[in-house]
Amino acid sequence: MDGIVRARVGYAGGTAPDPTYRTIGDHTETLQVDFDPSRLAYADLLDVFWTSHRPTSPAPSRQYASIIFAHDEEQRIAAEESRRTAEERFGRVFTDIVPLERFYLAEAYHQKYRLRNTGPLYREFRSFYRDEADFRESTAAARVNGYIDGWGTREELEAEIASFGLSPEGQALLRQMVPERTRFWQKVR
């Protein structure tokens, strides 16, 4: 989505210190999104949240719970309002809204998961983001990961593909991976 700067996967909401995938304790797997509020409204992110999973199904465990972690009171109020709208649309939803106390980054192998599993594109990105933290924090890597996962249109990809720093071969491979019509637009529009 235009306005998303980067995303990281991790854990939040629990009390166990330093959770990992294998020792998650009472935390929930979550996604932290950095966005530019001058280009993307928080309410639009919430709309994507409600349409990108099944909020009407109770979670099988705390690890996979549907939770919005609000950074402040303004986000909490917006999230509560969006939950009411979702309930009007879908019926009962099983989503908690809680203050974010701390976000723990997930292990490196979880970050930019789709991109990490592309082989040639991943190797190309790692050639210019040699440090794992630089790769994780890269806006270009986040955007490409999103396209590979089916978020964004082919038209949007074409508008920004040159900014990713990919070779002509990398650009051609990315174009092959992005379907004509994506999941996001099928669900929301």
Secondary structure by P-SEA (a helix, b strand, c coil): ccccccccccccccccccccccccccccbbbbbbbccccccaaaaaaaaaaaccccccccccccccccccccaaaaaaaaaaaaaaaacccccbbbbbcccbbbbccccccccccccaaaaaaaaaaccccaaaaaacaaaaaaaaaaaccccaaaaaaccccccccaaaaaaaaaacccccccccccc
